[in-house]
Amino acid sequence: MHPMPTHHVYSVPPEVALKCCKFADLHQPFGPRFQSFSRPELLRVAREVFRCITEGHEPQDEEDLVDCIMQTAAEKQSHQLFMLQLSGNVVQGFVLLVPNKNLSRLQQVLSAACLPVSV
């Protein structure tokens, strides 16, 4: 499997993080007060974006759906992961799976907020 580029952005204001989420095919808040990806959203992304499952053959476990999505994204080299850590909080933020076609728009939002991206 090909490694998927993963980028970390620290001290992201919540309003900037929400703007960034608009460029992702899949996004999820992380931290102690947030839950995992929703099954309906994972199924939608697996079917419509990655076509890695077919109707009637869905994995039972959400973790298997995430694996299917991540493996397909890595193999196709079509997406990159962004970990946005919210400002003032070291344990909360967002995970974004951003298609390569949206990277420049995401970078514009981060640059406008003076937020450096680290790999």
C-alpha positions as CSV (number, residue, x, y, z in Angstrom):
1,M,0.0,0.0,0.0
2,H,1.2,3.5,-0.8
3,P,1.6,5.8,2.2
4,M,-0.9,8.6,2.3
5,P,0.5,12.1,2.9
6,T,-0.6,13.3,6.3
7,H,-0.3,17.0,7.3
8,H,-0.7,18.5,10.8
9,V,-1.9,22.1,11.4
10,Y,-1.8,23.4,14.9
11,S,-3.8,26.2,16.7
12,V,-6.6,26.3,14.2
13,P,-9.4,28.6,15.1
14,P,-12.8,26.7,15.0
15,E,-14.2,28.9,12.2
16,V,-11.1,28.2,10.0
17,A,-11.4,24.5,10.7
18,L,-15.1,24.5,9.6
19,K,-14.1,26.3,6.4
20,C,-11.5,23.6,5.8
21,C,-14.0,20.8,6.3
22,K,-15.9,22.0,3.2
23,F,-13.0,20.9,1.0
24,A,-12.9,17.3,2.4
25,D,-14.7,14.3,1.1
26,L,-14.8,13.0,4.7
27,H,-14.2,14.9,7.9
28,Q,-14.6,14.1,11.5
29,P,-14.0,15.9,14.8
30,F,-11.8,14.2,17.2
31,G,-11.3,14.4,20.9
32,P,-13.0,13.3,24.1
33,R,-16.4,14.9,23.4
34,F,-16.7,13.6,19.9
35,Q,-17.8,10.3,18.4
36,S,-16.4,8.3,15.5
37,F,-17.4,8.7,11.9
38,S,-21.1,8.0,11.3
39,R,-21.9,4.8,9.5
40,P,-24.2,6.5,6.9
41,E,-21.5,9.0,6.0
42,L,-18.8,6.2,5.7
43,L,-21.1,4.2,3.5
44,R,-21.8,7.2,1.3
45,V,-18.1,8.0,0.9
46,A,-17.1,4.4,0.3
47,R,-19.8,4.0,-2.4
48,E,-19.9,7.4,-4.1
49,V,-16.3,8.7,-3.8
50,F,-14.2,5.6,-3.7
51,R,-16.5,2.9,-5.1
52,C,-14.8,0.4,-2.8
53,I,-18.0,-1.3,-1.7
54,T,-21.1,-2.4,-3.6
55,E,-24.8,-2.3,-2.5
56,G,-25.5,-5.4,-0.4
57,H,-21.9,-6.1,0.4
58,E,-21.2,-3.5,3.1
59,P,-18.8,-4.4,5.9
60,Q,-20.5,-4.8,9.2
61,D,-17.9,-2.9,11.2
62,E,-17.3,0.9,10.8
63,E,-13.5,0.2,11.2
64,D,-13.6,-2.0,8.0
65,L,-15.3,0.9,6.2
66,V,-12.6,3.3,7.3
67,D,-10.0,0.8,6.2
68,C,-11.6,0.4,2.8
69,I,-11.7,4.2,2.3
70,M,-8.2,4.8,3.5
71,Q,-6.7,1.9,1.5
72,T,-8.4,3.0,-1.7
73,A,-7.4,6.6,-1.2
74,A,-3.8,5.6,-0.6
75,E,-3.7,3.2,-3.6
76,K,-5.1,5.8,-6.0
77,Q,-3.0,8.6,-4.4
78,S,-6.1,10.7,-4.8
79,H,-6.4,12.2,-1.3
80,Q,-4.3,13.6,1.6
81,L,-5.0,13.6,5.3
82,F,-5.1,16.7,7.4
83,M,-5.1,16.8,11.2
84,L,-6.4,20.2,12.4
85,Q,-5.7,20.7,16.1
86,L,-8.0,23.4,17.5
87,S,-6.5,26.5,19.1
88,G,-6.2,26.3,22.8
89,N,-6.8,22.6,22.9
90,V,-4.2,19.8,22.4
91,V,-6.8,17.0,22.3
92,Q,-9.5,18.3,20.0
93,G,-9.7,19.0,16.3
94,F,-10.7,17.6,13.0
95,V,-9.4,14.9,10.7
96,L,-10.0,15.7,7.0
97,L,-9.6,13.4,4.0
98,V,-9.1,16.0,1.2
99,P,-9.1,15.2,-2.5
100,N,-6.0,16.4,-4.4
101,K,-8.2,18.6,-6.6
102,N,-9.2,20.7,-3.5
103,L,-5.7,21.1,-2.0
104,S,-5.0,24.5,-3.4
105,R,-8.3,25.9,-2.0
106,L,-7.6,24.4,1.4
107,Q,-4.0,25.8,1.4
108,Q,-5.5,29.3,0.6
109,V,-7.8,29.1,3.6
110,L,-4.9,28.0,5.9
111,S,-2.5,30.6,4.4
112,A,-5.0,33.4,4.8
113,A,-5.2,32.4,8.5
114,C,-1.4,32.4,8.7
115,L,-1.4,28.7,9.6
116,P,1.7,26.7,8.6
117,V,1.2,23.1,7.5
118,S,3.7,20.4,8.7
119,V,4.1,17.0,7.3
